[in-house]
Amino acid sequence: MEAVPNFSEGRDPEFVTAVAEAFARTGCDVLHTTRDPDHNRCVVTVVGRPGAVEDGAVAAARIARDRIDLRGHRGVHPRVGALDVLPFVPLRGMGMSRAVRLARRAAARLGRLGIPVYFYGRASQPAGRTLASIRRGGFEALVSEAPPDRVRADVPGLDEDGAPAHHFAHPAAGATCVGAREVLLAWNVDLEGVSLADAAKIAAAVRESSGGFPGVRAMALFLPRQIRTQVAMNLESPDTTDPLEVFRAIRAEVIRIGGRTAGTEVIGLAPDAITNRVARTMGIRDWSPDRTLSHRVAAGVAADAGRS
């Protein structure tokens, strides 16, 4: 099983080390970590046996709850929780139903830590709730008086006496979006000579909900510390929607308005749709075949076989 937890802390390298070590102690292989100070977010990619991944996720959630106070958190990326997103992804020998069961067990344990949980993706009922629908208004909307269309947490946290509390969020750590999904591509295309308003129009043009490419979730962001604009995306169906077509559509529109693409960043590991040729065309930074998830999983399986 793979887990790709996203934490609302991208400026403290010691935090990333702490959560990676928490997963390693439960027997997981930590395949990749990334953090960004403008997003103020870090992503950790781990694989392991389901029980090890679940235990590691709960241990990491406890660290995030204790170390991150969203009341003072500032970053350009939408977020509702210290441990903001916790997706479980079935890999070798695992089906989606197993990932859903794992998501629900982990969510119950997060609730016992006092962290309310919202299910998304295949783990929600009915399946398909989006992250955008949960994160509308961010952490601040959850901790304030909730709007009428805000559902209560699927898994409530505990109040100070240890009894179930139907809060929308922990006062400092917010809530966690727990999901089950297939492998996706998380990537950002950097732009030069393009305003944030124009980047938003480009993001809308490629986004599925606006009539763009199937499976594409996209938004425009300006990174003040790095002084650059980007289109940040998740491609949820890399086997059916060619990421290179999405990139070329972005590049063509950027060139049309007088700008240029200035490189691509892949968050975590990449699906098989990202080949060496595609990586070169997109200008993916720090690319090597080791950034492909299937390559890393195969290497890990071979290493395990060699030790047995």
Solvent accessible surface area in square Angstrom, and as a share of the most:
residue,aa,sasa,rsa
1,M,12,0.05
2,E,8,0.04
3,A,0,0.00
4,V,18,0.10
5,P,0,0.00
6,N,25,0.13
7,F,0,0.00
8,S,1,0.01
9,E,35,0.16
10,G,0,0.00
11,R,93,0.34
12,D,56,0.29
13,P,72,0.45
14,E,128,0.57
15,F,3,0.01
16,V,13,0.08
17,T,72,0.42
18,A,15,0.11
19,V,0,0.00
20,A,18,0.14
21,E,85,0.38
22,A,1,0.01
23,F,0,0.00
24,A,56,0.43
25,R,173,0.63
26,T,44,0.25
27,G,56,0.54
28,C,8,0.05
29,D,72,0.38
30,V,49,0.28
31,L,23,0.11
32,H,42,0.19
33,T,54,0.31
34,T,30,0.18
35,R,104,0.38
36,D,21,0.11
37,P,40,0.25
38,D,2,0.01
39,H,16,0.07
40,N,10,0.05
41,R,17,0.06
42,C,0,0.00
43,V,12,0.07
44,V,0,0.00
45,T,1,0.01
46,V,0,0.00
47,V,19,0.11
48,G,22,0.21
49,R,196,0.72
50,P,11,0.07
51,G,41,0.39
52,A,17,0.13
53,V,0,0.00
54,E,13,0.06
55,D,60,0.31
56,G,0,0.00
57,A,1,0.01
58,V,6,0.04
59,A,26,0.20
60,A,1,0.01
61,A,0,0.00
62,R,103,0.37
63,I,29,0.15
64,A,1,0.00
65,R,64,0.23
66,D,94,0.49
67,R,141,0.51
68,I,12,0.06
69,D,65,0.33
70,L,1,0.00
71,R,149,0.55
72,G,61,0.59
73,H,13,0.06
74,R,151,0.55
75,G,31,0.30
76,V,46,0.26
77,H,28,0.13
78,P,49,0.31
79,R,21,0.08
80,V,0,0.00
81,G,0,0.00
82,A,1,0.01
83,L,4,0.02
84,D,0,0.00
85,V,7,0.04
86,L,0,0.00
87,P,3,0.02
88,F,0,0.00
89,V,0,0.00
90,P,16,0.10
91,L,39,0.19
92,R,147,0.54
93,G,84,0.81
94,M,50,0.22
95,G,39,0.38
96,M,25,0.11
97,S,71,0.46
98,R,91,0.33
99,A,0,0.00
100,V,32,0.19
101,R,125,0.46
102,L,1,0.00
103,A,0,0.00
104,R,78,0.28
105,R,106,0.39
106,A,0,0.00
107,A,0,0.00
108,A,40,0.31
109,R,71,0.26
110,L,0,0.00
111,G,3,0.03
112,R,150,0.55
113,L,26,0.13
114,G,13,0.12
115,I,4,0.02
116,P,1,0.01
117,V,0,0.00
118,Y,1,0.00
119,F,8,0.03
120,Y,16,0.06
121,G,17,0.16
122,R,119,0.43
123,A,1,0.01
124,S,5,0.03
125,Q,147,0.65
126,P,124,0.78
127,A,63,0.49
128,G,48,0.47
129,R,61,0.22
130,T,61,0.35
131,L,31,0.16
132,A,75,0.58
133,S,38,0.24
134,I,5,0.03
135,R,33,0.12
136,R,147,0.54
137,G,56,0.54
138,G,10,0.10
139,F,5,0.02
140,E,87,0.39
141,A,22,0.17
142,L,3,0.02
143,V,67,0.38
144,S,61,0.40
145,E,168,0.75
146,A,22,0.17
147,P,56,0.35
148,P,145,0.91
149,D,105,0.54
150,R,29,0.11
151,V,78,0.45
152,R,139,0.51
153,A,12,0.09
154,D,60,0.31
155,V,28,0.16
156,P,34,0.21
157,G,2,0.02
158,L,62,0.31
159,D,53,0.27
160,E,180,0.81
161,D,132,0.69
162,G,46,0.44
163,A,45,0.35
164,P,96,0.60
165,A,9,0.07
166,H,117,0.52
167,H,97,0.43
168,F,32,0.13
169,A,10,0.08
170,H,42,0.19
171,P,87,0.54
172,A,13,0.10
173,A,2,0.02
174,G,0,0.00
175,A,0,0.00
176,T,1,0.00
177,C,0,0.00
178,V,0,0.00
179,G,0,0.00
180,A,0,0.00
181,R,40,0.14
182,E,97,0.43
183,V,41,0.24
184,L,24,0.12
185,L,0,0.00
186,A,21,0.16
187,W,1,0.00
188,N,9,0.05
189,V,0,0.00
190,D,3,0.01
191,L,4,0.02
192,E,80,0.36
193,G,71,0.68
194,V,15,0.09
195,S,61,0.39
196,L,84,0.42
197,A,66,0.51
198,D,46,0.24
199,A,0,0.00
200,A,46,0.35
201,K,140,0.59
202,I,4,0.02
203,A,1,0.00
204,A,30,0.24
205,A,66,0.51
206,V,4,0.03
207,R,65,0.24
208,E,71,0.32
209,S,99,0.64
210,S,62,0.40
211,G,70,0.68
212,G,25,0.24
213,F,47,0.20
214,P,82,0.52
215,G,9,0.09
216,V,1,0.00
217,R,86,0.31
218,A,8,0.06
219,M,54,0.24
220,A,21,0.16
221,L,17,0.08
222,F,85,0.36
223,L,1,0.00
224,P,76,0.48
225,R,147,0.53
226,Q,60,0.27
227,I,138,0.70
228,R,55,0.20
229,T,10,0.06
230,Q,0,0.00
231,V,0,0.00
232,A,8,0.06
233,M,8,0.03
234,N,47,0.24
235,L,0,0.00
236,E,77,0.34
237,S,33,0.21
238,P,11,0.07
239,D,134,0.69
240,T,117,0.68
241,T,9,0.06
242,D,61,0.32
243,P,1,0.01
244,L,3,0.02
245,E,97,0.43
246,V,0,0.00
247,F,4,0.02
248,R,113,0.41
249,A,40,0.31
250,I,1,0.00
251,R,79,0.29
252,A,61,0.47
253,E,53,0.24
254,V,0,0.00
255,I,106,0.54
256,R,171,0.62
257,I,58,0.30
258,G,65,0.63
259,G,13,0.12
260,R,132,0.48
261,T,23,0.13
262,A,35,0.27
263,G,14,0.14
264,T,0,0.00
265,E,34,0.15
266,V,6,0.04
267,I,34,0.17
268,G,2,0.02
269,L,15,0.08
270,A,0,0.00
271,P,8,0.05
272,D,89,0.46
273,A,28,0.21
274,I,3,0.02
275,T,68,0.39
276,N,73,0.37
277,R,135,0.49
278,V,6,0.04
279,A,2,0.02
280,R,174,0.64
281,T,44,0.26
282,M,4,0.02
283,G,36,0.34
284,I,14,0.07
285,R,86,0.31
286,D,129,0.67
287,W,52,0.18
288,S,43,0.28
289,P,72,0.46
290,D,73,0.38
291,R,26,0.10
292,T,16,0.09
293,L,10,0.05
294,S,53,0.34
295,H,83,0.37
296,R,67,0.24
297,V,20,0.12
298,A,42,0.33
299,A,54,0.41
300,G,26,0.25
301,V,67,0.38
302,A,65,0.50
303,A,46,0.35
304,D,71,0.37
305,A,67,0.52
306,G,67,0.64
307,R,180,0.66
308,S,125,0.81
